[in-house]
Amino acid sequence: MIVNISSLVVKVLPVNMEPALEALKRSGLCDIHFHDRQKGTVVVTIEGKDTGEEMDKVKAIEKLPHVLGAALVYAYSEAELDAAVKKIAEKPGDPVPEELKNA
């Protein structure tokens, strides 16, 4: 079961957008959700069983033809979320700090 999902912004030269998109598609490393030819950006998501697998995918994406770099934008980890929920549930009293109640 996949429990980690992250999004990346992949940078390419605008002139190389088509071959970069093709390389990303063929790689099987990610799903493409959006691209802007003029800015040379591609938004993708990656999935993995843990953060190590995801980081391996980021490194592999950065090595694809026509890719200048990839930056992690958002990461979701089911295990980390479960741990945070458990920690909140174990604390006595109201989990919402007083400062946030009147915001």
C-alpha angles and dihedrals in degrees: 000000000000111000103164124066125173137175125220137191108221118200123212135162108268090235089058097047097112097049090042091053090049092050091050092049094048093046095071087213099110150007117247115224106166141000135188113203095193094053096036094233131138124187114212138166127220130195133203145161089246142357091269092061090046093051089050088055092049090053091047092050090051089056095053118112114275094010113128096185147320128229125199109235105170134010129189122190119184091200092053091047092050091050092050092049090049091050092051092047092052094055115094118239131011114346092209112089115235090241091063098047095076098036 
